[in-house]
Amino acid sequence: MSKVSFENLLEAGVHFGHLKRKWNPAMAPYIFEEKKGIHIIDLNKTIAHLDQACAAMKQIAKSGKKVLFVATKKQAKEIVAQKVTEVNMPYVTERWSGGMLTNFQTTRKSIRKMSSIDKMKTDGTWETLNKRERLFKTRQREKLEKNFGSIADMTRQPAAIFLVDILKEHIALNEAKRLNIPTFAMVDTNSNPKLVDFPIPANDDATKSITIILDAICGAIREGLEDRKTTKGADKDEAPEAVVATEVATEENKD
């Protein structure tokens, strides 16, 4: 469960949609009313869909898989970077590089290039470079860090992708769909929720709205990770007993 109340969502302004003239008709089931030319999102629908998304996120995290978060819009960048880092998931808050998912091997090459530059600084190679070469490598490393640093630990394609604003992140959404990667997203009244597997009807422009939705999603991931840790611990505790039982059975067979 997301554990987010109607009042919390209301206070965060999650219900504020776009102007009526900018709406996407596919969002009709999630719109409560029109007020002063602005569509108001039905927060009961938001809670129901957020609960579904959280339950799915929890299971993904429990299975030990990664969820990639994408939010390149100004008001979402810092929030995503902070919240997602806390649950150790990969994220993209700078420009989405085309083919980041569909051409994942090239993405991994860029990440390895970043690691090779780091290695040069520790194995003595860096000292053999002249000033111009060092400057070039430094700038190259900075550019790679900006674009790929937050996904450096993503050794394989993610099990799911979470998007803030599917209109802005349409390239990432299309790549995920091509690869059949489950998609989760905050969907405002100007977007098409049918393009997403787990749409969460919500204001995707206000920082408070983005924060409260991400808090719930990251909270679910945290619960999944804790469950995974507990399960692993239980398995370890049971292991010695299993060994003893095997030894006893072996002795009985000898007799």
N, C-alpha and C positions, 0 to 999 in steps of 0.2 A: 504494500500500500504506500501511496505517496505521502500520506499523513499531512497533507496541505489542506487547510480549511477554506471554505467559500469566502470567509471574511478576509483571510490572508491574501487570497488572490485578488479580491476586490480592492483592498488597500494598496496592492502593488500595481494596480491599473492593468491587470492582465486582460480585462474585458474590453478595453478600448481598441476598436478596429480602425479601418481606414474610412475615408469618405465614401458615401454610397456609390458615386460615379466610378470609383476605382475597384469596386468589388468583383470577385470571381463568383459566378452563379453556383459553382460547385460547393461553395462554403455555406450555402443557404441552410443546411441542416444544423449548422453550428452557430447561427446568428439568432440572438434573442429578440432584438428589436432595432429600430433605427431611431436615433435621438439627435436632433439638430443636424441632420445630414450625415451623421456618423453611425456606422454599424456597431452594435454592441454584441460582443461574443457571449454565448450562453456558458457561464462558468460551471454549471452542472455537467455539461458535456466536456469541458476542460478537465475537470476532476476525474471523470470516468476514463478518458483517454490517457491522462497522466498516470493513473493507476495501472492501466494496461502496459504502458511503456516502462514504468518502473519495475513491474513484475518480470518483464522480458529482460530488462537490463540486469536485474539481479541474477537471473539464471545464466546470462552470458558471462558475467563476472565470476560466478561460482564455478563455471566450467574452465576458468583460467584463460579465457580468450580476451582479445583487445577490442575496444570500441574507439573509433576515430571520431573526434569532435572537430567540426569545421565552422568557423565564424570569423569572417574577414571584415565585417562591418565595424566601424569605429566604436560604437557603443557596446559592442559585445566582446571585443578582443581581450581586454584585461580581465573581465569576469570569467571568460572561458579558460584563459591561461591559469588563473589562480585556482579556480574550482577543480579543474581537470588534473592539474599537477598534483593536487592533494590525494587523488585516487590513482595516481601513476598510470594515466591513460595518455595515448598520443593525441596531439591536436594540431590544427593548422589555423593560425590567426593572421598570417600574411597572405600574399597572393597565392591562389591555388594554381599550381603548375599543371598545365594540361597533361594528362597521361600519368598523373601521380599514382593512380590505381590501375588503370588499364595497361600501363607500361611500367609495372612495378619494378621490374628488373633494372630499368634505367634509374629509377628513384633510388634503389639500393646502391647503385654504382656511385651516385652523388654522395650518399651517406658514407660509403667506404672511402671516397676521395677526402672527405672531411677528416676521417680517422687517420688516413695516411699522412696528412699534413700535421696532425697532432703527434704522430709517431716520429716524424722528422725532428721535432723539437726535443724528443727524449733520447733518440739513438745517436745524436751527434751530427746528423745530416744537415740540420739547420745552420750549423756553424760553417759549413762548406759553401753555402750560398752567398752570392754577392748581395749588396744592398737592394738592387733593383728586383732581384728574384725573391728576396724576402718580402718586399713590399707587395709584389704580385700575389704571392702565396697568402699573405695576411689578408689582403682584400678578398681573395677567392674564398678563404675560410670564413670570413665574416658574412659573405653573401650566402654561402651554403648553410651556415648556422641560422641565418634569418629565415631561410626557406624550408630547411629540413631538420634543424636542431631539435625541434619538439617531437619529431617522429623517428629520431635516431635509433630508438629501441624497438621499433616496429619491424621485426624481421620477416613478417609475412603479411598478407592482406588481412585487414581487420575483419572481425566476425560481424560487425555492424558499423554504421556511420550515423552520427547525430549532427543535424544541421540547424543553424539559427538563420532563418530566412531562406527559403528554397528558391526564391527568385534570384537573389544575389549569388547563391551557391549552386546555380543550375548545372554548371559543368561537373562539379563534384557529384551532384545527384544523378546526372546522366551516366557517369562512369560507374557509380555504385549499382545502378539498375542494370547496366550492361553485364556486370559481373555477378548479378543476383545476390548482392550483399544487402541484407535487411537495412531499411532506412527508417530513421526516427527524425522527427523535425518539429520545431515550433512553426505553426502555420497560421498566418494572419489572414484577414478577410480578403486580401487582394491576391491570394495564392490558391492553387488547386490541390486540395488535400488528397485527391485520388492518386497523385504521383508518389505518395509516401506510404510505406507499410504501416507505420505507427505515427499518424499525425496528431499533434497536440494543439488544438485551437487556442491561440494566445497572441497577445500583442508582442511582436518580435522586434519592436523599435525602442521601447522604454527599458532603461537599465534595470529598474526594479522588477519588471516583469521577467526579463531574461534571467535575473539573479534567482528569483524564487523557483522558476522551472528547473534551472540547472542545479539548485540546491537539492531538489527532490530527486532528480536523475542521478546525481553523484552520490546522494545518500543511499539510493538503492544499490548502486555499484559497490559502495563501501560495505553494505550488508552482505552482498554476495561474496566479496573477498573475505570477510570475516567468517562466513559459513564455510568457505573453502578451507580456510586455515583451521577451523575447528574440526572439520571432517578429516583433514590430513593428520591432525593431532590424535584423533580417535583411532585412526588406522594404525598409527605408530604404537599406541598403547595396547592395541589388540595383538600386535605382531608377536610379542614374547609369549603370550598365552597360546597362540596358534602353534608356535614352535614346541612348546611343552606338550600340547595335545598330540602333536605328530610323534614326539618321542615316546609318549605313553603308548600310543597305538602301535608303534614299532616294537616296543618291549613286549606287548601283549601277543603280537604275532609270533615273536620268537618263542614265547612260552607254548 
